[in-house]
Amino acid sequence: MQTEIDDVSIEDELRTQIRAVAANGAEIEIIGGGSKRFYGQAIEALPIDVSAHSGIIDYDPAELVITLRAGCKLLDVEALLAQNRQMFGFEPPCFGVDATIGGMVATGLAGPRRAYAGSIRDFVLGVKMLDGRAEVLQFGGRVIKNVAGFDASRLMVGALGTLGIILEVSIRVIPVYETELTLSYEHASADEHIRWINGLGSKPYPISASQWQAGRSQLRLSGSEQGVSQAAKLLGGDSIEPGWQALKEQQLDFFDPKRPLSRISLPPTSPDLLPDTAQLIEWGGAERWCCGDIDVVALREQVASAGGGLCAFRGHAAEVPIFHPLPAAMLKLQRNIKSSFDPAGIFNPGKIYPGL
């Protein structure tokens, strides 16, 4: 992967495009690799490809921080980290070979390890971006101890490009674990699995992922050889080949691309709300996938009353809002943040909610 390249000309070109769009009252759809373009509401705007803004800015494995331009391919960066026995702790999905670092941050999507290691937001140390005035803004820093502007950097995570164009990002990485082991158990119902996995949470087991589907629970242990071996003896279960990569990339048979996919987020101890529906449950019960036709409006009311939210993740009818409705006060706050970064509303308008 190319390092320390001069991308000033690309930045200048993007600034010129932003000024022209704002002056004309037009709107922009920010596109990197396009692997996660499906995520969020479909929008009609002028597409601007930012994938050429690529290159490693700084990476010293001893510092456990990598700073890179947003157009870097996620697979390339993960390969570089692996050469140094390091990785992204939040286990981000690619959904395609063209996935970029910018798309990873903008969507905020994380894999099976997220419930045990943290989200992307927990690992972002700094961000450089272009706002709706075509001004370059920089928040945070490149070292773990530098927390100036930390919260502003985190705003970019999951914003789906509605606040501006991410140019660079500094991310904390973690060492690869010495060993990992996947164990399988039989739990006939989702509720049985939820009670079991949350019971384990109070014990010092090196758990790094969990899932339940069709009567079977799976548990991943990550850590030292001694720690994982001792935990496996105490937990029992059957040792099986790991399938976490296929889960992360939604390549399991459960994720039928021809059927609508919904993601339900709940407090992890919440009982099963869909006992008669095929589900895949991960994150210790906090994330529950449903593949098939559902009444989104009715289920959203049920999920909200349990303290959660429902995302119509992909494949739903065009008129179905993708993201769970926000309370009026929260929606107003989100719009105020949007107007601060993007006063003319030119970036990915309506990608999350109307007016955002």
N, C-alpha and C positions, 0 to 999 in steps of 0.2 A: 504494500500500500504506500502511496506517495506521501511523503512527509514534508513539512515546512514549505509548502508551495505558496506562491503569491496569488491570492484570489481577490486582490483589491479591485481589479477590473470587473469581476463578477459582482462584487458588492455595489460598485458604482452603477453598473447596468441595472441592478435590481432597484436601486434608489431612483434612477431615472424613470423606470417603469411605474413605480409607486406614485411618483409626483404626477406623471401623465394621467394615470387612472384616476387619482383623486381630483385633478383639475377638470376632468371630463365627466365626473359624477358616475363613473363606471365602478365595477366590482371585480375582485380577484379571487380565483380559486388556486390555492397553493398546492402544488403537486411535486412530490419527490419521486420515490420509486413506484407509487401508485398501488402498493400491495394492500394498503388499508383504506383505500379511497371509498370503499363500500360503507365504512363505519361512520355513522351520522346521517343527517338528512341530505338527500341529493340536492345539489344547488346548481344554478345556472349563472356562471360568471366567467370572466376571461381567465383561462388557465395559464399559470406561470410556472414553468419547470425550474425548480431550484436544485435539481440533483447534481448539477455540475459543480456546485459549491462544496468541494470535497477535499479531504486531506487531514492528516494528523497534525495538530498544533504542538502538543507536548504529551509525552508518555514516559514516565520513569517508573518502572514496576515497583521499585522500592517505596515510592510514595503512595501507591494504591490509588492513583488518580489518573484518568486519561482525559485530555482536552482535544476535541476534534470538531471539524466542520460538519454541519448537519447533513450534507449530501453523502457522507461516507456510508458505504453498504454495511448493514448490520452484520451480515455473515462474515465479511472481511475483518471487521473489528473483533468479532468473537474469536476468529481464528488467530488473530494477533495476540489477544489476551491469553488464549489457550497455550500458545507457544511459551508463555511466561507463567503457566499454571495459575492463571487468574480468570475471572469471569464476572459477568453482571449478576449481582445477587438476586435480582428480581426476575430473572429467567424470561426475558421478553420473547414473544412470538414474532416470527417473520411473516408468515402467510405468503411467502414468495421470495425468490432469490434477489429481487430488486429492492427489498425493504431497506430503508435508510434510518440513520440515527435520528434525524429530524422527525420522521414519522413515528418512531418509537417513543420519543418524548411527547409529541403532540397528541398521540392517542392515549398515552398513559397505560397501555395494556401490559399486563404482566402474567407470568406463567405459574405453575404449581407451587413454586417456592415462595411466592409473594406473601402468603399468610404467616410464614415463619421467618423470613429474612427482611421483609419490608417491601414497599412499593417503589416505583421509579422516583416518586417525589422525595423519598427518604434518602436517595443516593445522589440527587442533583446538587452540585455545589455552586455552579455559576452558569449563566446564560448570556450570550450576546445576541441581540435581535435587531430587526428593523421594524419600527412602528409605523403607524398610518400617516405620519408626517414625513416619512422617509428619513427619520433620524435614527442613528445607531445608539442603542441603549445597552448597557452592560451591568449585570447584577452578579453579586457574589464573587467568587474567586476560583483559583485552581488548586487550593490546598484545603485539607479537611478542617484545619483550625480557623480558616477564614470564613466567618459567617455573615459578613456584611452583605445586606441585600438578599439574604438566603430565602426569605419568604417570597420576594418578587420573582426569583428564579423558579420557585415551585409553581407559581401561577401558570407558567408555560406548559406544565405537565397536564395533559388531558384537555387542554384548551382547543384542540383540533384546529390550530392555526387561526383562530378568531381574534387573537390579540396582536399578531404580527408574524413576520418571517423569522424563524430561528436560524441564526447564522452559525453559532458555535455553542458548544455545551461542554462543561466539565463534570465528570461523573466519577464517583467513588466506585472502585471495584473491590472484589474480595478474592482471597486465595481459593483455588480448587480444593475440595475436601480430599482427605487422604483416601477415603473409600466410601462407597455407597452400597446399600442393600435394599431391595424391594421385597416386602412380605405381603402375603395374601391371606385373607380371612373370609369366613362365610358369615354374612349378616343379612337375614332375609328381607328386612325392611329398611327404608331410609331412616326412620326414627331410631331403629336399633343401632345403625351406624353412627348417627348423630350423637346419641348418648355415649357410645363407646369412645369415639374420637375425642369428644370434649372431656371425658373422664381421664384420658391420657394426658391432656393438656396441663394437668396439675402435677405431673411427674416429670423428672428431668431426663426424658428420653430425647435423643438427638433426631427428632422428627423434622423432615424438610419438605414433605409433601404428603397429601392423602387424597384418596378418591373413593367413591362408591358408585357402583352401577350394577344393575341386574343381580342383586343379591350378593355381590362380592365387594369387599373392602380391600384397598391396597394402601400400603404405608411405605414411605421411603425414609430410610435412616441415612444420615450423612455425618461424617466426622472421622475420628481416628479409628484405626483398626480395632483397638482394644475397646473403645467406647461403643462402637457399632456392634461388635461381637457380643459384648455383655448385654446390651439392650435387646438384641435378637433372642438371646437365651431367655430373658425375662418375659418377652412379649409372645414368644411362640410363633405360630403361623407358618406358612409355606413360603420358602424362598422361590421367587419367580423372576423371569426376565423382565427388565424394566420397560415400561411403555410411556414414560413421562414425556419424551420428545414428541411422540404421536399425539398425546393429550394436549401439549402446549401448542402444537400447530393445527389442532382440530382435524387430525387425520384418522382418528378412530372411526369405526363404522357408525358409532352413535351420531356423529356429526354429519348427517345426510345433507349434502349441499342442495338437494332438491326440496327440502322442507324448511319452513321458517325456524330460526334459532332464537331462543330467548334466554337472557341471563338474569337471574334473580339474585339480588344481594340482600342478605338478612343477618341479624345477629346470629352467631354460629350455633347457639343452643336452641334456636327456634324449631318447633316441630315441623314435620313435613306438611306442606300446604297442598301438595298434588299427589296423594297416595295412589291414585289410579293412572298416573301419567309416567311414562318413561323419563327418567332423569339421570343426570350425572352430577354428583355432588363432590365438590373439592373445597380447599381452603378451610378444612375443619368444620364444614357445614355452612360457611359464610357465603359461598358462591355455588349456585345451583343452576345447571343448564337444562333447558327443556327444548327438545327438537320435535316440532310438529305444530299443528294448528291449535291455538288457544284463544280464549276471549281476553285480549290484552287489557281492555278497560276494566272488566270485572276482576281480573287477577291483580291488576295494579291496586285496586282498592283494598283487596285482601292483604297484599304484601305491605302496603303503606300502614295498615292497621297493626301489622306485626313489627313495624319499625324499619322496614326495608324499602327497596326500590326495584323496578323492573326495567330492563333495557331490551327493546325489540332489536336484538343484535344484528340480524341480517335476514333477508328473504321475506319480510312481512309486506303487506299491502302498502302502497305508496302513501295512503292517507293516515297510516298508523304512525304517531309520533315515536321517534326512536328512543328518546330518553324520558325517564320518569318525570312527570310534571314537578316543577319547583313551587314552593310556597311563594306568595306574592312578594314578601320582603326579601327573600333570597334572590328571586328573579331580578328585582330592582337593583340589588347589590351587584349582581353579575353584569347587568347592563351599564352600571356606573363604571365598573372596571373596564369593560369593553370601550366605553367612550373615552376613558383616560388614555388608553393605548392607541385606539383607532377611532378618532372623533368623527370621521366621515363614513365609518362603517363599511370599509372597502374589502376587508379580509374575510373570506369564507362566510359571507352573511347567511344566517339561518342554519348553519351547519349543526348547531346544538339545539338552540331554541330560537323562536322568532325574535328578531332584534338583537341577536348575538352572533 
